[in-house]
Amino acid sequence: DEIVERDLIAHAVTAGDHLRAGLEAIALRSPLIGDVRGRGLLLAVELVADPDTLARFPAEVDPGAVALRHGLDHGLLLYSRRQNSGRYGDWLLVAPPLVIDVAECDDLLTRLEATLADTAEDLLAHPAAHG
């Protein structure tokens, strides 16, 4: 009933479009994002060593784990997914609650961009320390 009464499906489309546009804008500035995928409020960003070539991180470097630690510093609980030691990619899931509003999406995007900036700085400064 709550989903229908609050029109959360339509809201997920609208809020998801706003969030995806923000993630794609961050991807243009970030040295870590290779791709943005998903629909509605179920999105993910692919973490790569080089966005131009889409080169993956070596097996001994887990960029998602580094992002998780920095996310906590910025008030985010992130879910990362590493597939086969990075062989098939490293991902951060972006899946806020269906009731998120535009201002909260913007806050999420600001926190995520800061998280990714710190993650990139950490990985580029100490790449061997992140196994």
WOLINZI-V858120 format. One record per backbone hydrogen bond with DSSP energy under -0.5 kcal/mol. NH is the residue of the N-H (numbers start at 1). CO is the residue of the C=O. Records with the same first field share a line. If there is no record, write none. Layout:
NH->CO / CO
This chain:
5->1
6->2
7->4
8->3
11->7
12->8
13->9
14->10
15->11
16->12
17->13
18->14
19->15
20->16
21->17
22->18
23->19
24->20
25->21
26->22
27->23
28->24
29->25 / 26
30->26
34->32 / 46
35->46
37->44
39->42
42->39
43->41 / 94
44->37
45->92
46->35
47->90
48->32 / 46
49->55
50->55
54->50
55->50
61->58
62->60 / 130
63->61
66->62
67->63
68->64
69->65
70->66
71->67
72->68
73->69
74->70 / 71
75->72
76->71
78->76
79->93
80->78
81->91
83->81 / 89
84->82
87->84
88->83
89->86
90->47
91->81
92->45
93->79
94->43
95->93
100->97
105->101
106->102
107->103
108->104
109->105
110->106
111->107
112->108
113->109
114->110
115->111
116->112
117->113
118->114
119->115
120->116
121->117
122->118
123->119
124->120
125->121
126->122
129->126
130->127
